Amino acid sequence: MAGIYVHIPFCEKKCAYCDFVSYSNRRDQVDGYLGLVEQEMAAAGELCKNEVFTSLFVGGGTPTYLDAAALSRLLTGIRRHFRLAEDSEVTVEANPGTVDRRKLAALRQGGVNRLSFGVQSADDALLAAIGRIHTWQEFVESYGMAREAGFENLSLDLMFGLPGQRVDGFLETLERAAALHPEHISAYSLKVEEGTPLFDWVQRGRAQLPDEDEERAMYHEGTAFLQSMGYAQYELSNYARRGFASRHNLLYWRREPYIGLGVAAHSFFGEERFFNPSDFEGYERAVRRQSWAWLRGERVEGREALFEAVMLGLRLNEGLDERAFEARYGTGFDVFGDAVEKGRKWGLLSFEPPVLRLTDRGRDLQNQALLPFLESLEEMDKKSLE
Ligand code: SF4
């Protein structure tokens, strides 16, 4: 299994909470950017010529900010340089307000079989307050057009913990979302990142966030509701109807290889992580100089790889299977000393051999659940230096 990620760093307008690498008002740079990504594709495609990719994810930013011709150009380029498995999952992120029938047709023609809509909320006042460019009704129209265009795998991205939001309000968003019968729903807790307008508003008291109890109640009640509607939770923030878990995102949590193209993208293969420059100009310089943009690689091995496997694997409801862990990393969970036992005692982990999982309480306190794993590895480091 291996995936491809392509980052499109353009948006119509910046949302108030957003710290992703995305730029507004740069339509004149789209063509040039696609040229750079094509150069990167040619170089990466040459390196990966024996690989058959099982998923492609075009994210952003707002990929549907591109017009139909640009979307076709991008998808054609990918297929020219990489081999995608016949049954590969091909996802494009779409934002309501930037979707029309021509673009949807271009996506279908380019082999896209999954759309992920950035919706965030069904409450128009909340959407306006966080700087989204669309209303709920506009999303519903885009969603209907996507179904008409033949998309049978649609996902909705929602957020909770928004300023002024209450549990009831979030549950209403989930009810309205579930009533549309999407195949997949993601629900993320808002993180207020420094440097964003929202951070500033919160600091000045212009925006009030729900307290932690309310935010956790949204998470747990939201999860229970989605499960009652047939959406099985398979990751901390992700829910799907049977057979519709995102294959691409599962790659990340299972530490499978992927290559990332575009500004700020990163890649993981050969147990090494590579990072593209996270600013447009740096990315452009790197591609012009050497055809690909990977500036630095970081080998993830030994204890770091073990910890990463636990940290990512525990996000999944399937948990971590000790036998599979041992087959891949050459050691069982005993390498972490008494970390598993501590987590069980604190009620944060459940271990039904061979499967280790977070408990419900552990989902709220992941960092605490992970701490003994980290400490045991640091302990080993100290001993090896003595
Ligand atoms: S649409 Fe997405 S990427 Fe673009 S500014 Fe809003 S949150 Fe950020």
Residues whose N, C-alpha, C, O or C-beta is under 5 A from the ligand:
A	BS01	SF4	C11 K13 K14 C15 C18 F20 S22 G60 G61 T62
